[in-house]
Amino acid sequence: MKPFILITVLLLAGCATNPEVQKSTSRDRTMENMARTALIQEMLISPDPHVRAKGAEAAKEFVNPKKNIFGW
């Protein structure tokens, strides 16, 4: 059983170094950031002051994200 798990883990780890996978992951991250930016922009131009305040908080978090204890 242990060799099977080890082989599976090594095969999956090899997929992470594939340039196509890295390109796809980068593209997904970029699209996520673009969508988040568009949503924050819509919140900042809202006529409701509560929504604008939440949009400002979201923009602040987007520009300066919180880091965990490991600095990530």
Wavefront OBJ file of the C-alpha trace (Angstrom):
o trace
v 0.000 0.000 0.000
v 2.800 2.434 0.863
v 4.545 2.089 -2.541
v 1.257 2.811 -4.296
v 0.766 6.027 -2.294
v 4.376 7.053 -2.895
v 4.117 6.515 -6.662
v 0.824 8.426 -6.791
v 2.278 11.371 -4.880
v 5.350 11.487 -7.120
v 3.230 11.408 -10.278
v 1.025 14.226 -9.011
v 4.052 16.260 -7.979
v 5.438 15.871 -11.488
v 2.295 17.415 -12.950
v 2.884 20.601 -10.972
v 6.141 21.279 -12.855
v 4.470 20.991 -16.259
v 4.692 24.407 -18.034
v 1.129 24.056 -19.349
v -0.202 23.593 -15.819
v 1.749 26.599 -14.573
v 0.484 28.705 -17.490
v -3.101 27.665 -16.800
v -2.758 28.397 -13.089
v -1.277 31.807 -13.819
v -4.115 32.587 -16.246
v -6.702 31.541 -13.655
v -5.081 33.716 -10.987
v -5.025 36.680 -13.372
v -8.704 36.260 -14.253
v -9.593 36.006 -10.558
v -7.740 39.251 -9.818
v -9.421 41.009 -12.762
v -12.878 39.920 -11.572
v -12.129 41.019 -8.017
v -10.895 44.409 -9.271
v -14.045 44.924 -11.344
v -16.251 44.055 -8.368
v -14.391 46.445 -6.070
v -14.656 49.185 -8.685
v -18.428 48.702 -8.891
v -18.661 48.865 -5.100
v -16.664 52.116 -4.975
v -19.004 53.903 -7.402
v -22.171 52.744 -5.644
v -24.534 55.469 -4.354
v -24.937 53.587 -1.049
v -22.343 54.811 1.511
v -22.289 51.435 3.311
v -21.401 49.621 0.058
v -18.708 52.220 -0.712
v -17.204 51.717 2.756
v -17.124 47.950 2.272
v -15.595 48.494 -1.182
v -12.880 50.667 0.345
v -12.101 47.943 2.881
v -11.976 45.344 0.106
v -9.693 47.570 -1.981
v -7.379 48.067 0.977
v -7.223 44.300 1.543
v -6.660 43.692 -2.190
v -3.732 46.126 -2.347
v -2.183 45.049 0.984
v -3.232 41.432 1.594
v -2.924 40.026 5.093
v -0.145 37.517 5.526
v -0.263 34.477 7.730
v 2.343 33.582 10.325
v 4.623 32.120 7.638
v 4.641 35.357 5.606
v 2.653 33.944 2.705
l 1 2 3 4 5 6 7 8 9 10 11 12 13 14 15 16 17 18 19 20 21 22 23 24 25 26 27 28 29 30 31 32 33 34 35 36 37 38 39 40 41 42 43 44 45 46 47 48 49 50 51 52 53 54 55 56 57 58 59 60 61 62 63 64 65 66 67 68 69 70 71 72
